[in-house]
Amino acid sequence: MASIIPFPIGECAFDPKDVSAMSTAFDEVCKALGLPADAATAREVIAVRIIELAKCGERRSTLLRDHVLREAEEFNRQQPAGV
């Protein structure tokens, strides 16, 4: 399992259980989107979004994952064809 730790968590403290949930969500989103380990920019965007959601109070890995995947799906729908 990858860790969300290398990405900026900012000035918010998370307990180990929260970090584990965030890391699980991060891994599952990256896997679902088929992102390779070297897709640094995309992986950072995902990590930052998961951290933002956790800062707002969501700490369940499944809900973090589902929220980010829905946002990615919506983003892809809004892109012009052929892009």
C-alpha positions in Angstrom: 0.0 0.0 0.0 1.3 3.5 -0.9 1.1 6.2 1.7 -0.5 9.5 1.5 2.2 10.9 3.8 4.6 12.2 1.1 1.9 14.7 0.0 1.3 18.0 1.9 -1.0 17.5 4.8 -0.7 21.1 5.8 -1.6 22.4 9.3 -4.1 19.7 10.1 -3.4 16.8 12.4 -4.7 13.4 11.6 -4.4 10.4 13.9 -2.8 7.1 12.5 -6.3 5.6 11.9 -7.2 8.6 9.7 -4.0 8.5 7.8 -4.5 4.8 7.2 -8.1 5.5 5.8 -6.8 8.3 3.6 -4.0 6.1 2.3 -6.4 3.2 1.6 -8.7 5.6 -0.3 -5.7 7.0 -2.2 -4.5 3.5 -3.2 -8.0 2.5 -4.3 -8.6 5.6 -6.4 -5.3 5.3 -8.1 -6.0 1.6 -8.9 -9.5 2.3 -10.1 -8.2 5.0 -12.4 -5.3 2.9 -13.6 -2.7 5.4 -12.6 0.9 4.2 -12.8 3.3 5.0 -9.9 5.1 7.6 -12.0 1.9 9.7 -12.7 3.1 12.1 -10.0 0.9 15.1 -10.9 -2.4 13.1 -11.1 -1.5 11.2 -7.9 -0.8 14.5 -6.1 -4.1 16.0 -7.2 -5.9 12.9 -5.8 -4.0 13.0 -2.5 -4.7 16.7 -2.1 -8.4 16.2 -2.7 -8.6 13.3 -0.2 -6.8 15.5 2.4 -9.3 18.3 1.7 -12.2 16.0 2.3 -10.7 14.6 5.4 -10.1 18.1 6.7 -13.9 18.7 6.2 -14.5 15.7 8.5 -14.8 12.6 6.2 -12.5 9.9 7.6 -14.1 6.7 6.1 -11.9 5.3 3.3 -14.8 4.0 1.2 -16.6 7.4 1.2 -13.3 9.3 0.5 -12.7 6.9 -2.4 -16.2 7.1 -3.8 -16.3 10.9 -3.6 -13.1 11.3 -5.5 -14.0 8.7 -8.1 -17.4 10.5 -8.7 -15.5 13.8 -9.1 -13.1 12.2 -11.6 -16.1 10.7 -13.5 -17.8 14.1 -13.6 -14.6 15.8 -14.8 -14.2 13.3 -17.6 -17.8 13.8 -18.7 -17.2 17.6 -19.0 -14.2 17.2 -21.2 -14.8 17.7 -25.0 -14.7 14.6 -27.1 -11.2 13.7 -28.4 -9.3 15.4 -25.6 
